[in-house]
Amino acid sequence: MSSKLDRRKKYTRQVLKESLIKLMQEKPFTRITIKEVCESADINRSTFYSHYTDLYDFLYQIEDELIEDMNHTLSSYNYTKNEETLEMIEKLLEYFSENRESSQTLFGEHGDPTFQKKVMMLAQTHLLKYLSVESNTIPYNPEYLSLYTTNGSIHVVQEWLKNGLKESPKEMAILITKLANNGLSSFQ
């Protein structure tokens, strides 16, 4: 009986998530109501409230799940090996590709800017780990380099998502790695 309830709960949350993402593609989050989400999901408002306190709680849980998945992916790599850095970026991009609709929406124009800042902070934290390993060869403050690289990379990923993921995750990982390691000089 417990597994049936867990499946139902999981299904309900998934349907609600899909409905919110769909609505966020059409208009800003601040203009979406619980009533709209529930109607789109064909779920009662009371069911919504049995899972979430309000729309912000709902959105933050979706975002936190994505952040947690990203952190798990980033934490599983060794920052002392360049080939693992490329593989790590590729895995993240594959994750975004597999979760295309929610990634495009959350990183898009109707996405939560706070979420985008959380992603940047997470990426910067992991990049600082890499830079601290490489710090004896870097003549500049690693925090400046990580901030510059992270912001540029996030915006490249946002544009990639916005343009429909025309390049493969591997192609984008190579591009981001080249830009991060050598800037524009890597293309001359």
Secondary structure, DSSP 4 states (H G I P E B T S, - for coil): -HHHHHHHHHHHHHHHHHHHHHHHHHS-GGG--HHHHHHHHT--HHHHHHH-SSHHHHHHHHHHHHHHHHHHHHHTS-TT-HHHHHHHHHHHHHHHHHTHHHHHHHHSTTS-HHHHHHHHHHHHHHHHHHHHHSGGG--S-HHHHHHHHHHHHHHHHHHHHHTT--S-HHHHHHHHHHHHHHGGGGG-
